[in-house]
Amino acid sequence: MQSKNPKIRLKILKSVSNPSSMHGIYPYRGKISALDAADIISQLPQKGVLLDPFCGSGTIVYEAQKHGLDAIGVDNNPLAIQIAKAKIDSSSDDVLSKSMEIINKAKLDFDNGNYLQMPESAIKSFHSKTAAEIMCVKNHFDEMSEYLKGIFFGSIALAARGCNGYMWTSSTVGKNIEPKTYIDFFDKFISKAKKHSKYMLTPKDNKSKIISGDSRHLSDFIEEKSVNFVFTSPPYFDGLDYTAYYGKLIYDIFEKNRTEIKQQLIQHADSYQEDMRLVLEELDKITTDDALIIFVVGDKKVKNKVINGGEFFNNIKKASYISERTYSGTSSQVFDVLNKTERKEQIVVWDKLNGEVLSYE
Ligand SMILES: C[S@@+](CC[C@H](N)C(=O)[O-])C[C@H]1O[C@@H](n2cnc3c(N)ncnc32)[C@H](O)[C@@H]1O
């Protein structure tokens, strides 16, 4: 049978740095390259429902919605849910006047000393005046739109880096660097709200939704045979902690128990394969009979052994095809030189119409 489904290709990645876009709103851990996501989505038809069952900060959901698809994002990490909601917020509120209104109220709180002390575990990452300003803005969190809530989280991450002399790299986030630099948080919040607002999607585009839930139980909250495309970058099997990194600061500021959140996520090497089998079974139920299911995975080094992500998933459920590329021009290349490995990235595609016609290219 001739498939009406397109054959998805993975481009050679020239750079992982994305141009200024909505995706710069927050440095979410494990974020997929937006250029890559947009490239894969551009190969899909412009009609139908796309689901990202591990949507993280909503990169794929935003790009899918921009392409004309109705996008659904699912994640079980409240921080991810908030950032993803922020990205697809198209509320017609005047973002700039609303952010000014919030900052003016926060400034009054600051002048009147009307704010709580930032919790001990978080305050050590900030200059004391910046920390006080953050707590004043936090007083008005419930008045913020989804977009401004995302901006608030992104500004906290940015301020934390700034207070530590912009010396934090992806592997040193949280490192205590003294002396702390003062960062004007009020100013950061307004300039960040302005910077990303030009990428907000218009209300007419917005049929997308973000659901807080566990993808091992998708059929409990997504209708059977209702999804045409699944596109995701799943959690890694070497246990990346999606509640850590800048997220730790935000959870600490909001006094949320990270351990409880973490326990609800798939990130334990021992149960990873079984968890993913459950997710693939659930995806089978909620997708149409001609759906395309696309996972972007990669090689991972576990206990000195490199595990090929494509083969790993193909062993769980036979794929229709897998295509592969080596990392190029990315920081991972440096890792590979140091560790004498050559790691690759794969897209694994299950084409339900064409079934199992495995080819490896
Ligand atoms: C690789 S990240 C996705 C990043 C995303 N593509 C982005 O650009 O931000 C994997 C995501 O899976 C989520 N996750 C882990 N276990 C989950 C589960 N059981 N149900 C739903 N989401 C889960 C994590 O919270 C994390 O956000």
The ligand as an ORCA input file, in Angstrom:
! r2SCAN-3c Opt
* xyz 0 1
  C      13.603     15.660     27.076
  S      12.426     16.477     28.086
  C      11.404     17.252     26.875
  C      11.914     18.630     26.500
  C      11.050     19.354     25.502
  N      11.109     18.752     24.184
  C      11.460     20.830     25.429
  O      11.857     21.281     24.345
  O      11.418     21.502     26.451
  C      11.424     15.162     28.691
  C      10.224     15.588     29.551
  O       9.528     14.414     29.968
  C       8.836     14.746     31.173
  N       8.362     13.513     31.817
  C       9.098     12.566     32.469
  N       8.290     11.586     32.896
  C       7.020     11.879     32.500
  C       5.760     11.224     32.627
  N       5.641     10.060     33.268
  N       4.675     11.805     32.074
  C       4.773     12.989     31.414
  N       5.950     13.668     31.280
  C       7.064     13.119     31.815
  C       9.896     15.531     31.959
  O       9.303     16.331     32.946
  C      10.555     16.355     30.832
  O       9.978     17.628     30.764
*
